[in-house]
Amino acid sequence: MRVTSRAATRPARARWGARCVGLGLTTALAVTLGAGPASAQPGPQLQAEVAPTELAGNPDCVDIQPPLTGFTEQDTDNAPVDGETLNFTFNGSNGSILLSVTDNSEGEPDLLDFDISGPFAAAAVIVKGGPNANVYDYRTTMAGQIEADETLHSPLNTSSAPPNDFYAISHVAFCIVPDGDNT
Protein backbone atom coordinates (compact mmCIF):
# COMPACT_ATOMS: atom_id res chain seq x y z
CA MET A 1 0.00 0.00 0.00
CA ARG A 2 1.32 3.40 -1.03
CA VAL A 3 1.01 6.36 1.32
CA THR A 4 0.81 9.80 -0.29
CA SER A 5 0.88 13.22 1.19
CA ARG A 6 -2.11 15.48 0.98
CA ALA A 7 -0.27 17.84 -1.41
CA ALA A 8 0.35 15.02 -3.81
CA THR A 9 -3.35 14.28 -4.02
CA ARG A 10 -4.30 17.89 -4.97
CA PRO A 11 -4.70 18.61 -8.62
CA ALA A 12 -1.59 20.11 -10.28
CA ARG A 13 -3.46 23.34 -11.07
CA ALA A 14 -4.23 23.98 -7.37
CA ARG A 15 -0.59 23.37 -6.41
CA TRP A 16 0.64 25.86 -9.02
CA GLY A 17 -1.93 28.42 -7.88
CA ALA A 18 -0.76 28.16 -4.29
CA ARG A 19 2.87 28.52 -5.39
CA CYS A 20 2.07 31.64 -7.45
CA VAL A 21 0.22 33.25 -4.54
CA GLY A 22 3.16 32.49 -2.24
CA LEU A 23 5.63 33.89 -4.75
CA GLY A 24 3.51 37.03 -5.18
CA LEU A 25 3.33 37.62 -1.43
CA THR A 26 7.07 37.05 -1.04
CA THR A 27 7.83 39.49 -3.87
CA ALA A 28 5.50 42.13 -2.43
CA LEU A 29 7.15 41.82 0.98
CA ALA A 30 10.66 42.06 -0.54
CA VAL A 31 9.74 45.16 -2.54
CA THR A 32 8.15 46.81 0.49
CA LEU A 33 11.13 46.13 2.76
CA GLY A 34 13.71 46.96 0.10
CA ALA A 35 12.13 50.24 -0.92
CA GLY A 36 11.82 51.65 2.57
CA PRO A 37 10.17 54.97 3.24
CA ALA A 38 10.44 57.70 0.64
CA SER A 39 13.02 60.21 1.81
CA ALA A 40 13.19 62.64 -1.09
CA GLN A 41 11.61 65.91 0.02
CA PRO A 42 12.93 68.53 -2.39
CA GLY A 43 9.87 70.73 -1.90
CA PRO A 44 7.85 72.67 -4.47
CA GLN A 45 9.16 74.20 -7.68
CA LEU A 46 7.99 77.78 -6.86
CA GLN A 47 9.01 80.09 -9.77
CA ALA A 48 12.21 78.22 -10.71
CA GLU A 49 12.59 77.15 -14.34
CA VAL A 50 12.90 73.46 -13.39
CA ALA A 51 11.71 71.38 -10.45
CA PRO A 52 14.33 70.53 -7.83
CA THR A 53 15.44 66.98 -7.14
CA GLU A 54 17.04 66.01 -3.86
CA LEU A 55 20.56 64.59 -3.77
CA ALA A 56 21.85 63.01 -0.56
CA GLY A 57 24.70 64.44 1.45
CA ASN A 58 26.90 67.33 0.40
CA PRO A 59 27.19 66.88 -3.39
CA ASP A 60 29.24 68.82 -5.91
CA CYS A 61 28.79 69.18 -9.68
CA VAL A 62 30.75 65.96 -10.29
CA ASP A 63 28.07 64.04 -8.33
CA ILE A 64 25.19 64.94 -10.68
CA GLN A 65 23.93 62.08 -12.86
CA PRO A 66 24.15 61.73 -15.77
CA PRO A 67 27.60 63.32 -15.44
CA LEU A 68 28.22 66.91 -16.53
CA THR A 69 31.02 67.57 -19.00
CA GLY A 70 33.01 70.69 -19.90
CA PHE A 71 32.10 72.68 -16.78
CA THR A 72 33.68 74.59 -13.94
CA GLU A 73 32.22 74.74 -10.45
CA GLN A 74 31.75 78.05 -8.65
CA ASP A 75 30.78 77.68 -4.98
CA THR A 76 29.73 80.26 -2.41
CA ASP A 77 31.73 78.30 0.23
CA ASN A 78 29.40 79.75 2.90
CA ALA A 79 25.76 80.78 3.18
CA PRO A 80 24.97 83.12 0.29
CA VAL A 81 24.50 86.81 1.05
CA ASP A 82 22.07 89.14 -0.70
CA GLY A 83 23.98 91.16 -3.32
CA GLU A 84 27.00 88.84 -3.26
CA THR A 85 28.93 88.52 -6.55
CA LEU A 86 30.99 85.45 -7.46
CA ASN A 87 33.71 86.37 -9.97
CA PHE A 88 35.43 83.65 -11.99
CA THR A 89 37.53 82.94 -15.08
CA PHE A 90 36.84 79.93 -17.29
CA ASN A 91 38.32 79.10 -20.70
CA GLY A 92 40.15 82.45 -20.70
CA SER A 93 36.97 84.54 -20.25
CA ASN A 94 35.73 86.39 -17.17
CA GLY A 95 32.27 85.98 -15.73
CA SER A 96 30.27 86.69 -12.60
CA ILE A 97 27.21 85.44 -10.77
CA LEU A 98 25.08 87.99 -8.93
CA LEU A 99 23.08 86.51 -6.03
CA SER A 100 19.83 87.80 -4.57
CA VAL A 101 18.86 86.13 -1.30
CA THR A 102 15.62 86.24 0.67
CA ASP A 103 15.95 85.36 4.36
CA ASN A 104 13.46 83.38 6.43
CA SER A 105 11.90 84.69 9.66
CA GLU A 106 15.05 83.68 11.60
CA GLY A 107 17.26 85.76 9.29
CA GLU A 108 18.74 82.71 7.54
CA PRO A 109 19.06 82.42 3.73
CA ASP A 110 15.89 80.79 2.42
CA LEU A 111 15.38 81.60 -1.30
CA LEU A 112 17.98 82.31 -3.97
CA ASP A 113 17.88 84.15 -7.30
CA PHE A 114 20.93 84.33 -9.58
CA ASP A 115 22.03 86.12 -12.72
CA ILE A 116 25.15 85.12 -14.68
CA SER A 117 27.15 87.71 -16.65
CA GLY A 118 29.70 86.96 -19.35
CA PRO A 119 29.69 84.23 -22.00
CA PHE A 120 28.48 81.61 -19.51
CA ALA A 121 25.38 79.79 -18.28
CA ALA A 122 24.49 77.27 -15.58
CA ALA A 123 23.99 73.65 -16.60
CA ALA A 124 22.93 72.95 -13.00
CA VAL A 125 22.81 74.60 -9.58
CA ILE A 126 23.10 72.76 -6.27
CA VAL A 127 21.44 74.44 -3.28
CA LYS A 128 22.72 72.85 -0.07
CA GLY A 129 20.97 72.97 3.29
CA GLY A 130 20.29 70.49 6.08
CA PRO A 131 21.52 66.94 5.51
CA ASN A 132 20.97 67.04 1.71
CA ALA A 133 20.84 69.34 -1.31
CA ASN A 134 18.45 70.29 -4.09
CA VAL A 135 19.72 70.03 -7.65
CA TYR A 136 18.25 72.27 -10.33
CA ASP A 137 19.35 70.51 -13.55
CA TYR A 138 18.87 72.88 -16.50
CA ARG A 139 20.01 70.30 -19.03
CA THR A 140 16.34 69.30 -19.15
CA THR A 141 15.35 72.72 -20.57
CA MET A 142 15.16 73.39 -24.29
CA ALA A 143 18.49 75.29 -24.25
CA GLY A 144 20.11 72.82 -21.83
CA GLN A 145 21.34 75.68 -19.65
CA ILE A 146 20.17 78.96 -18.15
CA GLU A 147 21.66 82.38 -17.39
CA ALA A 148 19.27 83.39 -14.58
CA ASP A 149 16.63 81.82 -12.35
CA GLU A 150 14.65 82.62 -9.22
CA THR A 151 13.31 81.13 -5.98
CA LEU A 152 15.73 78.24 -5.71
CA HIS A 153 15.74 76.63 -2.27
CA SER A 154 17.25 73.80 -0.24
CA PRO A 155 15.26 70.64 0.65
CA LEU A 156 12.12 70.74 2.75
CA ASN A 157 12.63 70.39 6.50
CA THR A 158 9.85 67.92 7.31
CA SER A 159 10.71 68.02 11.02
CA SER A 160 9.71 71.69 11.29
CA ALA A 161 6.18 72.62 12.26
CA PRO A 162 3.65 72.69 9.40
CA PRO A 163 3.79 74.27 6.99
CA ASN A 164 7.24 72.75 6.67
CA ASP A 165 10.06 75.22 6.03
CA PHE A 166 13.10 74.78 3.83
CA TYR A 167 16.42 74.16 5.51
CA ALA A 168 18.51 77.34 5.64
CA ILE A 169 20.84 77.50 2.62
CA SER A 170 24.37 76.64 3.78
CA HIS A 171 26.07 77.13 0.41
CA VAL A 172 25.44 76.95 -3.32
CA ALA A 173 27.42 75.33 -6.17
CA PHE A 174 27.01 76.57 -9.74
CA CYS A 175 27.94 74.16 -12.55
CA ILE A 176 29.04 76.70 -15.18
CA VAL A 177 29.42 76.00 -18.92
CA PRO A 178 30.25 78.30 -21.83
CA ASP A 179 26.99 79.93 -23.01
CA GLY A 180 25.62 78.15 -26.06
CA ASP A 181 27.53 74.89 -25.51
CA ASN A 182 24.36 72.96 -24.74
CA THR A 183 22.18 74.48 -27.47
N, C-alpha and C positions, 0 to 999 in steps of 0.2 A: 504494500500500500504506500502510495506516494503522498507526502505531506507538503502542501504549498502554503505560501504566505498569503495573507489577504490581498496584498498589492498585486501579486501575480494573478489573482483571479479577477481583478478589475479589467475592464476593456482597455486596450492600448490607448484609445482616444482620451479616456478619463485620466490616465497616467500622464499623458503629454500635457493636458490642460492644467493639471496640478503643478507640473514642473514649470510651465510658462508663467503661472501666477506667482510661484515662488521666485522665479528669476526676475519678474517685474518688480516685486516688492523689494528684493535685494538691491536691484539697480536704483530704485527710487530712494532707498535709504542711503546708498553710497553717494548719490548725487547730492542729497540734502546735507550729509555730513561733510562732504568734500567742498561744497560751495561755501558753506559758512554764511554768516550774516553779511549783507552788503555794507561795505565801509566807505564807498565813494560818495562824498558829500560836497561836490564842488560848489553847489549853490546855483542861483539863477543866472541867466545871461545878462540881465539888465540891458544897457545900451551898447554893449561891446559888439563888435562885428561878428565874432564867433562865440560859441558856447564854450565855457571852460571845461576841462577834464582834469580830474585830480590825479596827481602822481605822488607816490609815497616817498617819504623822507625829504631830503634836502637836494633835489635834483639840479643839474646844470643842463646846458643845451645839448651836451653829448649824450644825455640820458633819454632824450625824446625819441620815440619810435613812430614810424620808421626814421632811421638816422638822418639828421641834417647834413648837408655837405656845403662846402665853400662859404663858411660863416665865421664870424668872430663874435665872441661873447662880451657884452658890456654889462657889468653888475654894479648895483648901487652899494654893495658891501654892507650897508646898514639900512635901517628903515628909511624909506624915501622921504624927502622934505619938499613941501610945496615950493615951486619955483626953482628947484634944483636942476642943474644942467650937467649932463654927462658928456664930456668931450672925448673924442677918440679919432684915431687914424687907422684906416684899413685900406689895403691895396694902394697905398700912396696918396689917398684922398682923405680930407678931414671931414668929420661929421659931428653932430651933436644930437642929444636927446633931451628935450625939455619936459620936465615932469610937473604935473599938477596933481596935488594930493588933497583929498578931503578927509578930515579926521573924524573919528567916532566921538561919542559923548565923553569918553575918558581922555580925549586928546591924542589918541593913537591913530596912525595912518590906516584908513579903512578902504578908500576907493582911489584908483589911480587913472589918470589920463596921461597920454604921452604924445609927443610930436617930434618926428625925426627930421633933421635938416641935413642937407648934403645929398650926394648921390647914393643914398642908402635906404633900406626898408627893413622891417622886422619880418622874419619868416615865422618867428614864435616869440612869445614873452612868457616867462615863468614868474608868477607872483607867489612868494613864499610867506607862510604864516602858520603858526601852530605846528603840528607834527608833520604836515604835508605841504604840497604846493598845488596851485592851479596852473595849468598850461593852456595858453591861448595859441593854438596852432593855426596860423594864417595860410599855411600851404593848402588848406581846404577851400580858400576863397578863389574867385575866378582868376585874380592876378597872382595868387600864390604867395603874397606878401602884402604888407600894409605900411604906410608911413605915419599914421596916427590912429589912435583909438581912445575910447573913453569907458569909464566905470569898470575897470578891471579890479578884481578883488581876490583875496586869498580864500581857501576853503571855508565852508560853513562850520561854525563851532556849535555842534549839536548839544554840547553840555551846558550851553548858556540858556538862560530863561527864554521861553518863546516870546516874541518871534526870535529865532536863533540869529545871533550876530555872526559876522565873519571874524576869523582870527585877525588880529592886528598884523599888518604887513611888516615882516621883518626885513626883507630885502627883495629886490627884483632883478632878474637876469633877462637881458635882451639878446636874442639870437639874430644878429645883424648880417644882412647879405647886401651885395651891390644892387641898387634899384634897377629893376628890369630883368634881373637874372632868372626870375621864376616866371616870367610872362611868356 
